[in-house]
């Protein structure tokens, strides 16, 4: 008895041919989404910085009598520049996923940029805060707001556990800036550590802004370093 040769149906062969096409389409869609996200963030940065410039020009000369503004998530608060690293990023209010996709985020519960106390700013390690991997002691960080230009000098850099929230504790005497992102910088997936940069206020370029030392009491932040930045 001669064995019969099994044949693959044309429909099955056609299905196999579609598999590479499906993978190609999925890859194209993924790349398209990434490109759209990056382009959208860059365009938003340009728009946010232009808005800040218009606020600087419109800011009245005397602001001491004005009430403390109330910001909602995504509002533009300022611009942070680290010239040695070639970093320039708009600082927005909040640390939700959409805000951190568009810029650096001000940690709620900490002073607003330019105010005395321990200011907390977070950012994604794979986008706006990638340059922090090369930061070092004594680097200058500039924080531009509508009310002034604040110059900070880096004191230290360290890696901490996600539960170590003491880096955002209130400051009673010094005006300081704390930057937080995930670590390691090139880790794939949720990073296990947090990279923290601490800087003190060295000088203010424009008058009418808080001095490097202040007795203003700062509330404790409810921010947690567990967010994936």
N, C-alpha and C positions, 0 to 999 in steps of 0.2 A: 504494500500500500504506500503510495507516494504522499508524503506530508504536504499539506497545503500551506502556502506562504501567507502569513498575516499581512494585511495591508492597512495602512492608516487612512482613515476617511479624509476626503478633501476638506471637510468642515474643521476637523481637528488640526490639520496642517495650517489652515488659514488662521485658527486661533493662536497657534504657536508664533506665527509671523507677526501677530499684533502685539505680543509681549514686549519686544524691543521698542516698538513705537509708543507703548504706554509708558515705559520707563523714560523715554526721551521727552514725552509730553509732561510727565511729572517733574522731571529735572528742569525743563524750560519754565514751567510755572513757578517752581521754587526760586529759580534765578530771577525771574521777573518780579516776584514779590520782594526779594531782597533788594533789587535795584530800585524798585519803587519806594521802599522804606528809606533807603539811604538818600535818594534824591529828595524825597519829601522832607526829611530831617534837615538837609542842607538848605533847601529853600526856606524852611521855617526859621532856621538860624539867621539867614539874611534878613528876613522880615522882622524878626525879633530885635536884631541889632539896630535896624533902621528905626523901629519904634522907640527904642531906648534913646537914640540920638535926638529924636523929636521931643521926648520927655525932658532931656537935659536942657534943650533950648527953651522949653516952655516953663521950666522950674522957676518959681519966683525967687527973688534974692533972699527973702527972709522966710524960713520955713519952721522956725521953732514953735510958733503958735498954732501950727496946723495939727489936727488930730492924727494919730497913727493910722495909716491906711489899712484897709482890710482887703486881702487878696484871696482869690479863688485859685484852684488848681489850674496850672498852665499859664497864669499871668506872668508877664515879664518883670523881673525884679532888678536885673542888672546884667553885667557882662564880666566874666572872669578871664584874665589873660596871664599866661606864664610865658614870657617872651623867650627865654632860653630854650624852652621845649617846643616853641611854635604853636602853643595852645591858645585858642580863643573860643569861648563858648558862652552862649546866653544862659543866664541862670533864671529858671522858672520856679514858680511856687508849687511845692508838693513833690512827692516821690512815687506817685502811682506809675503804672507801666507805660501809659501813654505819654506822660510828662517826661520820663526818663528816655523815651524813644526820641523825643524832640530836642532835648537839651539836658543840662545839669539841673538837679532839683534841690530846692531849699528844703531842709528838714523841718517840718512843722514842730512847733514847741521850742525851737531855738530862735535867737534874735534874727531879725531881718538883716540882709546884707547892708553893712554900714552902721548897724546899731552896736552898742557895747555888749560884751558877753561872749559866749562861745557859739559862734555861727556854724551850723552844720550844713554841708552841701554834699550830695551824693551824685554819682554818675556811673554809667555803664563802662566796664573795663574794656569792652570790645569796640567802643565807639568814641565818645567824647573824652573819656578819662584814660584812654590807652596810653597817652603820653606820660602819665604819672609814673610809669614804670622806670623812667629815667630821672625822676626828680631827686634832688639831694638837699642837704642842709644848706641854709643861707640863700637858697633860690628865692627870687622875688615873685610874689603873686599879687596881681593888681585886681581889685574889685571895683568896677565902675557902676555907680548907681546914679539916679537922677539928681541926688543931693550932693554927690562928691566922688572923688577918686581916692580909694583906700589902698595903701601899700602894706602888704604883709610879708614877713620874712620867715622862711621855713625853719622850725626848731628841730623837729625830728620826724622820722618815718618809721613805722613799725607794722608788723602783721599780727592780727589778733583773731581770736575765735569769734564766730558770729554772735555769741552770747555776751561778749565783753562790751557792754554799752557805756561803760564809765568814760569813754573817750568823748561822749557828748554831754557829760555832766555840766551843770551850770558853772560859770566862772563869776566869782564875786568881785575880783579886782581887775583882771586883765581883759582886754579885748583880743579875741583870738578867732582863728578860722580853722575848722576841721573838715578835711575832705575824706570821703569814704567811698571805696569801690571794692569789688570782689577780687580775690586772689586765689591761685595764680592767674596772671593775665591771659595766658594762652590755654587755660584749662578748658576741656570740652565738657559741657554739662554744668550743672549747678556747682559753683566753686565752694570749697570747704572753708576758706579763710576770708578775712577782710583786710584790705590794705588801707592804712590810715596815715594821713599827712596832717601834722599840726603846725600852724604858723601863728605868729603874734603880730599885732598891728604895730607897724614901725612909724608910719607917718600918714598924714592926710593932706592931699594936694589943695583942697578947697576949704575955705572957712565955713563955720557953722555946723561942722560935723563933730561926732563924739571923739574925745581924746583917747589915747591908748589905754588909759586907766579910768575906771568908772565904778561907782558904788551902786549902780542900778542892779536890782535883783532880777535874776533870770529864772524863769520857770523851768522845771525839769521836763525834758523832751520825752515823749512816749514812743519815739522812733526806735526801731529795732534793727540791728545790723544784719538780720536774717534775710532781708530782701535780696533778690538776685540782681546784683549790679555788675 
